[in-house]
């Protein structure tokens, strides 16, 4: 193996010499100096986005907003205008929805608008919004019980879907400010 009988094998240099530790520590320190602020920024942005936005889906077979099933809900934007999608917590919506369940509908009417509901049509400020009261049989109540002609009170919204079979304000009344989660945006 060795050319000379008395030759000793070459000694390899120690891979972790004190000078290599200094270089590694310096590089690690520089890396951490750059990485920690970036990590903190990413965590802060993620926390803000996670606190502000929710993503919700509609898994119903018969959706009241038939072309939409995934929504982005901005919990910091509660400035709802007529025609906006509104996300809110259900109250008084049995048997279709449990109290507290998140619902997305269209804010068809806002404070001060005039609502008229009869068995044929629902109008807001004289404009036809949705037809009929097809769920009265399922609710086991006469259509006359849902008739109304009134002004939407302060801090309230009249909400509907886009289909006649939507279980909406025609049947259970207003959504109030304390129920509103935020403005919703249809993604798909």
Backbone torsions as a table, in degrees:
resi	resn	phi	psi	omega
1	UNK	NA	-43.5	-179.1
2	UNK	-103.2	144.7	178.8
3	UNK	-67.9	-36.4	-178.2
4	UNK	-112.6	136.6	-178.2
5	UNK	-64.1	-30.0	-177.9
6	UNK	-96.3	6.2	-179.6
7	UNK	-71.9	140.4	178.9
8	UNK	-100.3	147.4	177.6
9	UNK	-62.9	148.3	-179.7
10	UNK	-69.1	138.1	179.9
11	UNK	-86.2	127.1	179.5
12	UNK	-79.5	145.6	178.6
13	UNK	-69.2	147.0	178.9
14	UNK	-65.5	122.6	-174.2
15	UNK	-70.1	-20.5	-176.6
16	UNK	-113.3	62.2	179.7
17	UNK	-74.8	157.9	-179.6
18	UNK	-54.7	-34.0	-179.5
19	UNK	-70.2	-34.5	178.4
20	UNK	-70.4	-30.5	175.0
21	UNK	-63.6	-42.0	-179.9
22	UNK	-62.4	-43.1	179.4
23	UNK	-64.2	-44.7	-179.5
24	UNK	-64.1	-44.1	178.3
25	UNK	-62.3	-40.8	179.8
26	UNK	-64.1	-44.2	178.8
27	UNK	-65.7	-41.2	178.7
28	UNK	-63.3	-43.0	178.5
29	UNK	-61.4	-42.9	178.5
30	UNK	-65.0	-42.9	177.7
31	UNK	-59.6	-48.7	-179.0
32	UNK	-64.5	-36.3	178.4
33	UNK	-60.7	-34.3	178.0
34	UNK	-87.4	-38.9	-172.2
35	UNK	-74.3	-39.0	-175.6
36	UNK	-63.1	-47.3	177.1
37	UNK	-61.1	-38.6	178.5
38	UNK	-65.1	-43.3	178.2
39	UNK	-61.7	-43.9	178.2
40	UNK	-62.8	-39.5	177.6
41	UNK	-64.5	-45.7	178.8
42	UNK	-60.9	-43.8	179.2
43	UNK	-64.9	-39.6	178.8
44	UNK	-65.4	-43.0	178.5
45	UNK	-65.0	-43.7	179.2
46	UNK	-62.3	-40.3	179.0
47	UNK	-65.1	-44.9	179.7
48	UNK	-61.4	-48.9	-179.7
49	UNK	-63.7	-42.1	179.3
50	UNK	-64.8	-32.1	178.1
51	UNK	-79.7	-31.7	-173.5
52	UNK	-87.0	-38.7	-171.3
53	UNK	-114.6	144.1	171.8
54	UNK	-122.7	151.9	172.2
55	UNK	-116.8	128.0	-178.4
56	UNK	-127.1	153.9	179.0
57	UNK	-130.1	149.4	178.8
58	UNK	-104.7	108.7	-177.3
59	UNK	-99.2	12.9	179.7
60	UNK	-70.5	149.0	176.2
61	UNK	-70.1	-49.7	177.6
62	UNK	-101.1	92.3	-178.5
63	UNK	-81.5	141.6	178.4
64	UNK	-78.1	-18.6	172.7
65	UNK	-117.6	82.0	-164.8
66	UNK	-61.7	-30.5	-177.7
67	UNK	-90.4	-0.1	-176.3
68	UNK	-121.8	139.0	174.8
69	UNK	-146.1	-7.9	174.2
70	UNK	-127.1	130.9	-176.2
71	UNK	-128.4	145.5	168.8
72	UNK	-101.7	124.7	-177.8
73	UNK	-110.6	119.4	179.1
74	UNK	-91.9	102.2	-175.8
75	UNK	-73.5	-11.1	178.2
76	UNK	-93.9	-10.0	-179.7
77	UNK	-109.0	98.5	178.2
78	UNK	-110.3	19.3	177.1
79	UNK	-87.9	88.1	-173.3
80	UNK	-98.3	130.6	178.5
81	UNK	-114.2	160.2	176.9
82	UNK	-54.8	128.5	179.4
83	UNK	98.0	-13.8	179.0
84	UNK	-75.5	154.9	167.8
85	UNK	-78.2	134.7	-178.6
86	UNK	-123.6	132.1	175.3
87	UNK	-104.2	133.0	-176.8
88	UNK	-149.8	165.0	176.2
89	UNK	-92.6	132.6	-177.5
90	UNK	-65.9	140.0	170.1
91	UNK	-143.3	136.0	176.7
92	UNK	61.1	33.8	-175.8
93	UNK	-114.4	17.4	176.4
94	UNK	-67.3	148.2	9.0
95	UNK	-93.1	1.9	-174.9
96	UNK	-80.7	-40.0	-177.3
97	UNK	-133.5	142.4	177.3
98	UNK	-79.3	149.8	175.0
99	UNK	-56.9	134.1	179.5
100	UNK	94.8	-17.0	179.5
101	UNK	-65.3	141.3	179.9
102	UNK	-82.0	129.4	-178.1
103	UNK	-124.9	144.9	173.0
104	UNK	-121.9	127.8	177.8
105	UNK	-140.5	-178.5	175.7
106	UNK	-96.7	131.2	174.8
107	UNK	-77.7	92.4	-176.3
108	UNK	-80.0	-24.2	179.6
109	UNK	-143.5	148.6	-179.1
110	UNK	-127.5	174.1	-179.2
111	UNK	-45.3	129.0	177.9
112	UNK	94.6	-17.3	177.7
113	UNK	-72.1	154.0	178.4
114	UNK	-101.0	126.5	-178.9
115	UNK	-110.1	134.7	174.2
116	UNK	-129.5	123.0	178.0
117	UNK	-122.1	129.0	171.2
118	UNK	-140.8	173.4	-176.2
119	UNK	-59.3	-20.3	-178.4
120	UNK	-92.6	-43.3	-172.3
121	UNK	-147.1	159.3	167.4
122	UNK	-119.2	127.8	178.7
123	UNK	-123.0	151.0	173.4
124	UNK	-128.0	122.4	-175.7
125	UNK	54.0	36.5	178.1
126	UNK	82.7	-6.1	-179.3
127	UNK	-96.3	128.2	-179.0
128	UNK	-66.5	126.9	-176.5
129	UNK	-104.8	-46.6	-176.1
130	UNK	-156.2	153.4	-174.8
131	UNK	-102.3	144.7	168.6
132	UNK	65.4	-175.9	176.5
133	UNK	-138.0	64.9	-172.2
134	UNK	-68.7	-12.4	-176.8
135	UNK	-94.2	4.0	-177.5
136	UNK	-61.4	-37.0	178.6
137	UNK	-63.5	-46.8	178.9
138	UNK	-61.2	-35.0	180.0
139	UNK	-82.0	-8.8	179.4
140	UNK	57.3	45.5	178.2
141	UNK	-137.1	146.3	178.6
142	UNK	-71.1	148.6	-179.7
143	UNK	-58.5	-31.2	-179.3
144	UNK	-63.1	-23.4	179.8
145	UNK	-68.4	-21.1	-176.7
146	UNK	-99.0	-2.0	179.4
147	UNK	-65.4	141.5	177.3
148	UNK	-163.2	155.5	172.2
149	UNK	-146.3	106.8	-172.9
150	UNK	-156.6	170.0	176.8
151	UNK	-99.7	135.7	179.4
152	UNK	-65.3	125.7	-176.5
153	UNK	-72.1	170.0	177.0
154	UNK	-58.4	146.7	176.4
155	UNK	59.5	37.5	-179.0
156	UNK	-139.5	157.2	179.6
157	UNK	-133.9	147.5	172.1
158	UNK	-104.7	119.9	-174.4
159	UNK	-116.7	147.0	177.1
160	UNK	-142.6	170.4	169.9
161	UNK	-101.2	-164.7	178.8
162	UNK	-107.5	1.9	178.6
163	UNK	-119.4	152.1	-179.0
164	UNK	-60.9	-29.2	-177.7
165	UNK	-85.6	10.9	178.3
166	UNK	-65.2	132.3	174.4
167	UNK	-88.2	102.5	-168.8
168	UNK	-140.5	-161.5	-174.7
169	UNK	-58.1	-22.0	176.3
170	UNK	-56.8	-31.1	-173.7
171	UNK	-101.1	-33.1	-174.4
172	UNK	-125.3	-0.4	173.6
173	UNK	96.0	-145.6	-169.7
174	UNK	-88.6	157.8	165.2
175	UNK	-101.2	128.5	-177.8
176	UNK	-102.2	158.6	-177.5
177	UNK	-49.4	-39.4	-176.8
178	UNK	-66.7	-16.5	178.6
179	UNK	-88.4	-21.1	-171.4
180	UNK	-69.7	128.8	175.2
181	UNK	-91.4	-41.7	179.0
182	UNK	163.4	-177.2	178.3
183	UNK	-79.6	139.6	-179.2
184	UNK	-111.0	150.5	178.0
185	UNK	-128.7	126.8	179.2
186	UNK	-73.6	125.6	177.4
187	UNK	-94.7	-44.1	-179.5
188	UNK	-139.8	NA	NA
